[in-house]
Amino acid sequence: MSFYTALTGLNGSQADIAATSNNIANVGTTGFKRSRAEFGDIFATSPLQNSSSSIGSGSILKGVKQQFTQGNIAASLNAL
């Protein structure tokens, strides 16, 4: 089981590095919005089961979310 836990951690790290490298590659692109990898826990038991152990079975990528916060505003000096 520990191998599976380590494998899920490595897969999560790979997704996080991919999102970060995409952010770095596009830092100079006008209008680019950064992305962030979001993770969740894989539980060892079902929530309906009664367990004294709170140790999970790794992590899972919930998704790569795009951040839509407003960026810097720059004047273009062009006529409308």
Buried (B, 14 or more C-beta within 10 A) or exposed (E): EEEEBEEBEEBBEEBBEEBBEBBEEBEEEEEBEBBEBEBEEEBBEEEEEEEEEEEBBBBEBEEBEEEEEEEEEEEEEEEE
